């Protein structure tokens, strides 16, 4: 029984308690009695031999017997404790029996086996993990980088001529409640019956042609980026001059106020001494100084006007592309050919085919109009519209845009081209849900600016907030912007000539929007007139319908110069790319409504004198509305090809 581990542990514990008793016999007896749970009868039964004095009777004899038994148990326990030890390092104690050594040896071997098993399991696990990593690495190298839409642009839809209509559905019905345009959209059949949709082919006059330079001619392609950077430098210089002029003007006004105060004091003193009331020398001095001040202001004003005129002339010359060519270049280069911007490839004469979309009046009042909704959904792409004329004038509200109406504004909205009344500057607007701001645009990455949001009524008090803010929050219900204003980029380089009536007078233009979540941006360009379109873009549109794909030119936005609108989207920006998805193209022509109608009294003061509402103006069917039509050469949609690329 002593070889059992449980018995050895009990003996060891009892021995430790007895050692703590420090020879106190009574305490040792109590420890043994409590530890072994023994009474006098149990102790008598465990006695190995009886003493001859057992015949004594009475309580004294029983107590003595108990003490003797406890003494023997105490001695036995000490022997058992000594037997359970190793014998001490000095070899002075008793040695354990042989069987105890065998058990200790078995235990040590078992412990070593367990350690080896654990180490083996750890090693095997590490090897397996390493093999998995190697397999993944080899698999990645064998398979290659992931496929991403990062390749060259490839034409997806070339919407031109009679094929234009196959890419769209005609929406029939009233305008949406949010837009509330004063129109009735009609079906394709009714639109054709009323001839408000048509396809026409026209011979291009020489005056409407553009100059085409041969390959290798130094005049073929301009350095658009350098031109745009120079434009930005000019803007900075003008802004600095305006700030300096403003500071100077404020200083002069303060100086003039100070002089007036001093003159007033002198005049008061003079009038006190001169009771006759006649004009004094001080009065004459005041008049002379006031005259000089007015002359200085007039001179400064004329100088500023002349400077602005010179800058405008220089900018117009820069935009029109007219420059003095050196005789050396003129002698060594051939004169350019005159061709239509995008001629029909099947015609031997200079012709271009256009899609025309207009409207017609009705006895009921609202005009019959057209709304085309694209059949394909997009999550990225390069969207280009080449037009010769767009609806313009009081009451008009045309738009070329991307949207998902059923999930608006969750899936967003992108307005590529949108005109309101007499607006003459191109703008691009993004509309989204919360957490989409454009306050992280890299400096020098665009030639445009942001629309403003000033005078927004407080939602509780109704008091207008006159704090100057840029419209950089795409959230449609941002409290510091107009409802559904969104983040709006506005063109500066062609300011006053990139939309509406001025655009039509220049023969139209080309608008492009690049929506690229992989490269984390949405960018917009406008080029007008067509002679200002970069050759890469022009050649891409000219060859988009070529049957031989190898002859098609891929558009490269890096060759177009800086965009006027730059909207960062995606990881690492302040606008997640998921705000814009699953959208389709829409082309429509609306009148009045929540935008053009609400601005009617401001944008159309002449008409407002006679017609108090925009709807009344439209109902009168004025001749001005004859200019409310689209004349589109084509709509082109490109998407990047999928390629394997790590980044």
HELIX and SHEET records of a PDB file:
HELIX    1   1 UNK A    5  UNK A   20  1                                  16    
HELIX    2   2 UNK A   25  UNK A   36  1                                  12    
HELIX    3   3 UNK A   40  UNK A   45  1                                   6    
HELIX    4   4 UNK A   52  UNK A   55  5                                   4    
HELIX    5   5 UNK A   59  UNK A   84  1                                  26    
HELIX    6   6 UNK A   98  UNK A  143  1                                  46    
HELIX    7   7 UNK A  161  UNK A  167  5                                   7    
HELIX    8   8 UNK A  188  UNK A  193  1                                   6    
HELIX    9   9 UNK A  206  UNK A  208  5                                   3    
HELIX   10  10 UNK A  224  UNK A  273  1                                  50    
HELIX   11  11 UNK A  281  UNK A  320  1                                  40    
HELIX   12  12 UNK A  327  UNK A  332  1                                   6    
HELIX   13  13 UNK A  405  UNK A  407  5                                   3    
HELIX   14  14 UNK A  500  UNK A  505  1                                   6    
HELIX   15  15 UNK A  530  UNK A  532  5                                   3    
HELIX   16  16 UNK A  535  UNK A  542  1                                   8    
HELIX   17  17 UNK A  549  UNK A  551  5                                   3    
HELIX   18  18 UNK A  557  UNK A  559  5                                   3    
HELIX   19  19 UNK A  577  UNK A  579  5                                   3    
HELIX   20  20 UNK A  593  UNK A  597  3                                   5    
HELIX   21  21 UNK A  600  UNK A  603  1                                   4    
HELIX   22  22 UNK A  605  UNK A  610  1                                   6    
HELIX   23  23 UNK A  614  UNK A  619  1                                   6    
HELIX   24  24 UNK A  623  UNK A  627  5                                   5    
SHEET    1   A 4 UNK A 147  UNK A 159  0                                        
SHEET    2   A 4 UNK A 630  UNK A 644 -1                                        
SHEET    3   A 4 UNK A 351  UNK A 357 -1                                        
SHEET    4   A 4 UNK A 197  UNK A 203 -1                                        
SHEET    1   B 6 UNK A 147  UNK A 159  0                                        
SHEET    2   B 6 UNK A 630  UNK A 644 -1                                        
SHEET    3   B 6 UNK A 381  UNK A 389 -1                                        
SHEET    4   B 6 UNK A 509  UNK A 516 -1                                        
SHEET    5   B 6 UNK A 521  UNK A 527 -1                                        
SHEET    6   B 6 UNK A 565  UNK A 568 -1                                        
SHEET    1   C 8 UNK A 168  UNK A 170  0                                        
SHEET    2   C 8 UNK A 371  UNK A 374 -1                                        
SHEET    3   C 8 UNK A 584  UNK A 591 -1                                        
SHEET    4   C 8 UNK A 396  UNK A 403 -1                                        
SHEET    5   C 8 UNK A 413  UNK A 418 -1                                        
SHEET    6   C 8 UNK A 427  UNK A 431 -1                                        
SHEET    7   C 8 UNK A 487  UNK A 490 -1                                        
SHEET    8   C 8 UNK A 449  UNK A 450 -1                                        
SHEET    1   D 3 UNK A 173  UNK A 174  0                                        
SHEET    2   D 3 UNK A 183  UNK A 185 -1                                        
SHEET    3   D 3 UNK A 367  UNK A 369  1                                        
SHEET    1   E 2 UNK A 210  UNK A 212  0                                        
SHEET    2   E 2 UNK A 337  UNK A 339 -1                                        
SHEET    1   F 2 UNK A 456  UNK A 457  0                                        
SHEET    2   F 2 UNK A 464  UNK A 465 -1                                        
END                                                                             
